[in-house]
């Protein structure tokens, strides 16, 4: 049985964020030296003016923290640093990065005390937080997810961040690296005759004895990644318009009947797929369980991250279906 360890954890709890399906354009102006004023238009459609490219950045979501760090600028502050280090290992944070509270309730006082040049946060996390922070520091808001166009959204978020921190060239390079990794992965999948392999991606949690499974439907960032590799998402249940995430129980998984289906899943502290479900008779009869096609992603693979996380997810999907 392949309870494999292209093993991730990354997944469960990413609640609100983001906004409309219409993304405003992003503009920037700098001096020839790259040290002049910068203006970006963020996901709110708001122009954010900086005296110079930001060098001291606070990021209030893990994807945004990952993007800043992956562009070569270490944030001075991040919400829930310990959580980031557990869930997102695509781009490590330095020990000097300060924790500014939880992602749901970051501390305005802790943020302001770091005297940042800009705060980067996801749209929809807290509708009043940006306004409160803007009394002290410029705020750039990213879209964070859009199940109708997640790759385009990812490019725009990274571009906005890159411009705000004077790393536009590095952002373009990182996107090229992601595109090449996806193209190489798709070629490897095709060469192995694995194109069209059906998959389901999920995470889950347990309340009492009840296990809730959260499938990643079409439009989720993980699904877009897998489909770019030539795989086919087998989950056709209802998902939300922002994140592309659904909700079901183990009985709902019986809708998956193709014996070639591979289940990928992520788990952090509690792996309900090997504890809460392992002895469940319905679970034991599911096609991917009987065939041994159950793959746990590697701890620290954030399923809602930036280009580095996309590449980490893609690598594990390719490894699993071409083995």
Secondary structure, 3 states (H helix, E strand, C coil): CEEECCEECCCCCCCCCCCCCCCCCCCCCCCCCCCCCEEEECCCCCEEEECCCCCCEEECCHHHHHHHHHCCCCCCEECCHHHHHHHCCCCCCCCCCEECECCCCECHHHHHHCCCCEEEEECCCCCCHHHHHCCCCCEEEECCCCCCCHHHHHHHHHHHHHHHCCCHHHHHHHHHHHHHHHHHHHHHHHHCCCCCCEEEEEEEEEECCEEEEEEECCCCHHHHHHHHCCCEECCCCCCCCCCCECCECHHHHHHCCCCCCEEEEECCCCCCCCCCCCCCHHHHCCHHHHCCEEEEEECCCCCCCCHHHHHHHHHHHHHHHHC
